[in-house]
Amino acid sequence: MKKLYPLLIAVLIYSSSIAQFTNDMNFSDIYGNTINPSSILNEGKYIYLDFFSTTCGACNSVASEVANAYEYFGSNNENIFFLGIDYNSSVTECLNFANQHNSNFPIISGQQGGIDIFNLFLQTGYPSGRLINPSGGSEAIFSYSQITNLTESLSEFISPPENCDFVEIESMEINYQTGNLMLDIFTSTSFGPYPYFILKNTNGIILAQEQIYYFGLSEASTHNLQLLSDPSSWNSNLILELYEGMGDNLECTLEISVGCTNYLAINYVPNTNLDDGSCIYASCDSLGFELLDSQITFTESQFDDTYTLNIPIENNSSNWLAYPMSEIVILNNLDGMICENCDFNVIGNPWSLGEILTSNIELNFNSTIPENYEIEAHIYLSNLANNGQEFEYCQFDQLINYNLNQISMGCTDYEAVNFNPEAVQDDGSCLYTSNNCGEIVININGGWNLVGFSCNENIDAEIAFNPYLNRLIIVKDYLGAAYLPEWNFNGIGTLERGFGYQIKISEAIYEFNLCNP
């Protein structure tokens, strides 16, 4: 029996070392996600199995350190995958355990397959850890004392990711209107306190930097970096730095490439982070598109508050084209203005020779359109096909300037003969006339009065004022010239249609009329 005992131990150790997950082993974690360990290993990752029980005091004492190691090694987004294996607890009990220790990695409860994994690896105690290498074999077993400092223990086998491995740039875009660089990122771990970004060139000169300091940084976030130089002068290679503690600690340095990001352009650069406006497109002249600027219109919907900018384009090509699609990029967008179909607008099918198709752009406004607001936009045509053949390298790009709210100038006085009911601002062009000047009479008071001369024909001042000589003291025109009846002096000469005159009379005159002397 003594001779067989060492052999039995060897068999157990050997069985434990060759125990492996198989492709058909699927488990459900406490969050409802399906876990297939084989597929994780096939990605070239290690798996760290954290064997524990929710009722185990020692397990509770090291749970926070396991959670720290999980975050330190990339929160399952890098080369190691943390998987908790409970012995006999329910899903609810495991959820409470995870919440108590801030454990965010997947856990398989004992009642939903955890006990099967215990048995697979002949695991009889806890807390314990096992590192499975990508080949499926056991790389190392960790005891309680090693788990108390699991981050350091695992570092002997796993290289921790660089901080930049946690940061992924989703998009970078320059907003010339606000003078900002818009940066969308995703971080798989938390940064803090007060992280912020700086963009530099290879000479160390700061090109843009963030002005707002966030307390922390995790998952998806958007950052506004103020531009400190003209982007057109930037080099093709830049450096994006992530700092913590308001600039005290440099945590990450990312290389940024600048160039043309539009795949339709001739000089498109794949995997470029930031577009520098250098895109060059092949000529579309051979396809014969013509933007009909003079026929652009702006209409309001009869059913809702939607407006439509109608942009007609003529196809002068001998080809017929299928499903042309327009794209509009507005350069001076108003606050609150929404374009419903700027990104995608199929304008017709087919497009024959000489046919005019209209790109109808639907716009919504949260406020009144400002007077004389002239929209500036680029219109592009893409997805052009001729019998299925794509014109991939031909891009129609035209600049549009169109006043959405033109101020209509004209005569706004409804009594004028040239009254314009559509005019909103008077331009001083009003004209007044009458076919019966004898009927134009007014009452004037003694003393100074201002009267207008609107008769069809000009009349000598002496003749026009003859009926009122017994009460007329003086008449003056706009130049100060005077007619003094008492002195038989006429410095005005002829009264002119459309001009006004100052008169002083000794007493009131009723039914005063200069046109019927």
Secondary structure as UniProt FT lines:
FT   TURN            2..3
FT   HELIX           4..18
FT   TURN            23..24
FT   STRAND          27..28
FT   TURN            30..31
FT   STRAND          34..35
FT   HELIX           37..42
FT   TURN            43..44
FT   STRAND          46..52
FT   TURN            54..55
FT   HELIX           57..72
FT   TURN            73..76
FT   STRAND          80..86
FT   HELIX           91..100
FT   TURN            101..102
FT   STRAND          107..108
FT   HELIX           110..112
FT   HELIX           114..120
FT   TURN            121..122
FT   STRAND          128..132
FT   TURN            134..135
FT   STRAND          138..142
FT   HELIX           144..147
FT   TURN            148..149
FT   HELIX           150..155
FT   TURN            156..157
FT   HELIX           163..166
FT   STRAND          167..175
FT   TURN            176..179
FT   STRAND          180..191
FT   STRAND          196..201
FT   TURN            202..203
FT   STRAND          206..210
FT   STRAND          217..227
FT   HELIX           231..233
FT   STRAND          237..244
FT   TURN            245..248
FT   STRAND          249..260
FT   TURN            263..264
FT   TURN            266..267
FT   TURN            270..271
FT   STRAND          274..275
FT   HELIX           285..287
FT   STRAND          289..291
FT   HELIX           293..295
FT   STRAND          297..300
FT   STRAND          307..315
FT   STRAND          321..322
FT   STRAND          325..330
FT   TURN            335..336
FT   STRAND          338..339
FT   STRAND          345..346
FT   TURN            353..354
FT   STRAND          356..364
FT   TURN            371..372
FT   STRAND          374..382
FT   STRAND          385..386
FT   TURN            387..388
FT   STRAND          389..390
FT   TURN            392..393
FT   STRAND          396..403
FT   STRAND          409..411
FT   TURN            414..415
FT   TURN            417..418
FT   TURN            421..422
FT   STRAND          425..426
FT   HELIX           437..439
FT   STRAND          442..444
FT   STRAND          447..452
FT   STRAND          459..460
FT   HELIX           461..464
FT   HELIX           466..468
FT   TURN            469..471
FT   STRAND          472..476
FT   TURN            478..479
FT   STRAND          482..484
FT   HELIX           485..487
FT   STRAND          489..490
FT   STRAND          494..495
FT   TURN            497..498
FT   STRAND          500..505
FT   STRAND          509..512
//
